[in-house]
Amino acid sequence: MTTIYVKDGIIQYIQSDGMSIPADEKNRDYRKVMAQDAITPFKRVEIVKPEPEPQIDRLADIEAALLDLAEAIL
Amino acid sequence: MSSPTFRPIPAGSGTGDMTKAVYDTDDSGTVDDSTLWDGEALPSVDDATGGQVLALKSDKSALEFATVSGGASAYGDLTDIPAAIASIDGLTPAANKIPYYTAADAGALMDVPERGNLIINGDFSVAQRGTSFVSDSWRPNSDDSYLLDRWLLLSDGNDIVDVTQIASPFSRSRYALQAEVETANKRFGVCQIIEANTCIPLRGQKISISFAAKTATSKVINNVRVAVLEWTSTADAVTSDVVANWATDLTWATNWAALNTPANLALTTSEQTFKVEDLTVGASCNNLAVFVWVDDTDCAADDILQLGEVQIVRGSTAPEFVATDDIFACMRRNIKLLNTTVATRVFAIGGYTWGDSYADAFAQHPVVMAGGPTCYTFGSLQVMTSTANYDITVLNANSTDSMTLFRVTKSGANSNGESAVMCTKNDGGAHGVYLEAEL
């Protein structure tokens, strides 16, 4: 199944059977989906979830997370 | 080298046209004899054992190499050499040109040939997606599908041929592509589309192509054809399925046009190298494609085509194929982040959890890709945290040319900022994550 995710009417990305397709005219999968969509429109889903707002600096967050992981593995 | 001796000329023989010869019979440095010769016994230059090396032709027009034991000349006719030389000597030298023979006694100038192959993975050695493609592969052998790196299968329907990387049957490469017919009586071929950065500088220039091909005993495919196509619409936004109609004499998709007139090239069970040379790239070309296909519609199931050593070079002639390691050039269009059937869990990409049901994981691409790629996944993937493993229910890959953010929805909740790794589920199945930015 192919789903086109939009935000404020603009395509953000496409999900289709194990594929995550960027909204990029240079991408052949995007062009193929758009060609099909022009004939039979695919389901569109408006993105409503807010972007994540990390509590702390993202790089520091990743670094701490990796340290946690290393400790967990050890 | 032994010194030649001169054969004495018979005295008083013959009348008519004559050549007057002079002799220094005592080797004093002074001519002490002269005689007239009527051609009945030809003067010659002999070697130390008396064998003739050079002799005057009977019509006295030139010297020729002598006959041996009453047979043909062992060395050919001296007059042939000036003709061959003259064919080159008559050319006007020019910068960056070299002479070559177009026939035994005719020459021409051509550009200094380039050895650089514009085709990537022309020896089919790079196989990131796998080495065998059938109807139930993660990447099936469907029409308009990229299989071996940079190579696109085009066929008159899906599951027309199985495609496999094989140990090369050709003499200048290690690997080759084999297409084995699955659905009889259908046309099929493989195509590579070359990106605009390479093609636009070729406008107005000469290019040449060569490839090796063969078939197999008792599985014979009679012919292949090759077309070099140019795309004149938006650069790198091509229609990858270059074939508009598979009926007799293929027609090409809009904005694709052939630079040559394809014709059947007869295959045998022995290696052959086919060449199409001296093609001129059009003034509006943005992309080129080479398409090698079987136009015969009498192929039976299991018939085999083996194809290898594909090259396109700038210049009027195709030189001998030289294999190169094209893995990084392939990765500009296709990156295998993960492809494993290992039963244990395989860690792929690190990140962290957020917002209860989500996790982000980041992958820096090992090479900068040609554009934002499509992310292909197969098999069950999970998010592993320090407390539990969760199935991934939705995976969205957010990519630039240099990195990908995998934003996943997982089957259970965590608090913000827990360490997390995107990994395979240890279910014994096949798992894969690929990034593709193919043309």
Boltz contact constraints between the chains, C-beta under 6 A:
constraints:
  - contact:
      token1: [A, 18]
      token2: [B, 376]
      max_distance: 6.0
  - contact:
      token1: [A, 18]
      token2: [B, 377]
      max_distance: 6.0
  - contact:
      token1: [A, 18]
      token2: [B, 378]
      max_distance: 6.0
  - contact:
      token1: [A, 19]
      token2: [B, 374]
      max_distance: 6.0
  - contact:
      token1: [A, 19]
      token2: [B, 376]
      max_distance: 6.0
  - contact:
      token1: [A, 20]
      token2: [B, 375]
      max_distance: 6.0
  - contact:
      token1: [A, 20]
      token2: [B, 396]
      max_distance: 6.0
  - contact:
      token1: [A, 20]
      token2: [B, 397]
      max_distance: 6.0
  - contact:
      token1: [A, 21]
      token2: [B, 374]
      max_distance: 6.0
  - contact:
      token1: [A, 22]
      token2: [B, 372]
      max_distance: 6.0
  - contact:
      token1: [A, 22]
      token2: [B, 399]
      max_distance: 6.0
  - contact:
      token1: [A, 24]
      token2: [B, 372]
      max_distance: 6.0
  - contact:
      token1: [A, 26]
      token2: [B, 236]
      max_distance: 6.0
  - contact:
      token1: [A, 26]
      token2: [B, 371]
      max_distance: 6.0
  - contact:
      token1: [A, 28]
      token2: [B, 240]
      max_distance: 6.0
  - contact:
      token1: [A, 28]
      token2: [B, 438]
      max_distance: 6.0
  - contact:
      token1: [A, 29]
      token2: [B, 374]
      max_distance: 6.0
  - contact:
      token1: [A, 52]
      token2: [B, 354]
      max_distance: 6.0
  - contact:
      token1: [A, 52]
      token2: [B, 355]
      max_distance: 6.0
  - contact:
      token1: [A, 61]
      token2: [B, 352]
      max_distance: 6.0
  - contact:
      token1: [A, 61]
      token2: [B, 417]
      max_distance: 6.0
  - contact:
      token1: [A, 65]
      token2: [B, 352]
      max_distance: 6.0
  - contact:
      token1: [A, 65]
      token2: [B, 419]
      max_distance: 6.0
  - contact:
      token1: [A, 66]
      token2: [B, 350]
      max_distance: 6.0
  - contact:
      token1: [A, 68]
      token2: [B, 386]
      max_distance: 6.0
  - contact:
      token1: [A, 68]
      token2: [B, 419]
      max_distance: 6.0
  - contact:
      token1: [A, 69]
      token2: [B, 419]
      max_distance: 6.0
  - contact:
      token1: [A, 72]
      token2: [B, 386]
      max_distance: 6.0
